[in-house]
Amino acid sequence: MATSIRLEPGVEERLNFLATKTGRTKAFYLRELITRGMEDLEDYYLAADILERVRKDEEEILSSADVRKSLALDN
């Protein structure tokens, strides 16, 4: 899927410098940034969603003792 974005001049300069110095394409680094950044965004927003459900008492909360017991880790 082709997508276009506008970068701030300073960010574009840094990207150009990195690509030139390493011999890789700008597209390579943009894909890397998006892939790694997507993982961080997923972690953040999914955790925020769970936290909201906890606050609304819509999410089950277990103590560490309960988890250890259910996994038979105290034996």
C-alpha positions as CSV (number, residue, x, y, z in Angstrom):
1,M,0.0,0.0,0.0
2,A,1.5,3.3,-1.0
3,T,1.1,6.1,1.5
4,S,2.5,9.6,1.7
5,I,3.3,11.7,4.7
6,R,4.8,15.1,5.3
7,L,7.8,15.3,7.5
8,E,9.1,18.3,9.4
9,P,12.3,19.6,7.6
10,G,14.5,18.6,10.5
11,V,13.1,15.0,10.6
12,E,13.5,14.7,6.8
13,E,17.2,15.9,7.1
14,R,17.9,13.3,9.8
15,L,16.2,10.6,7.7
16,N,18.2,11.6,4.6
17,F,21.5,11.6,6.6
18,L,20.8,8.2,8.1
19,A,19.9,6.7,4.7
20,T,22.9,8.2,3.0
21,K,25.4,7.1,5.7
22,T,24.1,3.6,5.9
23,G,23.3,2.9,2.3
24,R,19.7,2.0,3.0
25,T,16.7,3.6,1.6
26,K,14.5,6.1,3.4
27,A,11.6,3.7,2.9
28,F,13.4,1.0,4.8
29,Y,13.8,3.3,7.8
30,L,10.2,4.5,7.6
31,R,8.9,0.9,7.5
32,E,11.1,0.1,10.5
33,L,9.8,3.1,12.4
34,I,6.2,2.3,11.7
35,T,6.5,-1.4,12.6
36,R,8.3,-0.7,15.9
37,G,6.1,2.2,16.6
38,M,2.9,0.2,15.9
39,E,3.9,-2.3,18.6
40,D,4.3,0.5,21.1
41,L,1.0,2.1,20.1
42,E,-0.8,-1.2,20.4
43,D,0.7,-1.8,23.8
44,Y,-0.3,1.7,25.0
45,Y,-3.8,1.9,23.7
46,L,-4.7,-1.7,24.6
47,A,-3.4,-1.2,28.1
48,A,-5.3,2.1,28.4
49,D,-8.5,0.3,27.3
50,I,-8.0,-2.3,30.0
51,L,-7.2,0.3,32.6
52,E,-10.5,2.0,31.8
53,R,-12.4,-1.2,32.2
54,V,-10.7,-1.8,35.5
55,R,-11.7,1.6,36.7
56,K,-15.3,0.9,35.7
57,D,-15.1,-2.5,37.5
58,E,-15.7,-4.3,34.2
59,E,-12.4,-6.3,34.3
60,E,-11.6,-9.2,36.6
61,I,-8.6,-8.5,38.9
62,L,-6.6,-11.3,40.4
63,S,-4.1,-11.0,43.2
64,S,-0.6,-12.5,42.6
65,A,-1.5,-15.1,45.2
66,D,-4.6,-16.1,43.2
67,V,-2.5,-16.3,40.0
68,R,0.2,-18.4,41.6
69,K,-2.5,-20.7,43.0
70,S,-4.3,-21.1,39.7
71,L,-0.9,-21.9,38.0
72,A,0.1,-24.3,40.8
73,L,3.3,-22.3,41.3
74,D,3.3,-22.5,45.1
75,N,3.9,-26.3,45.2
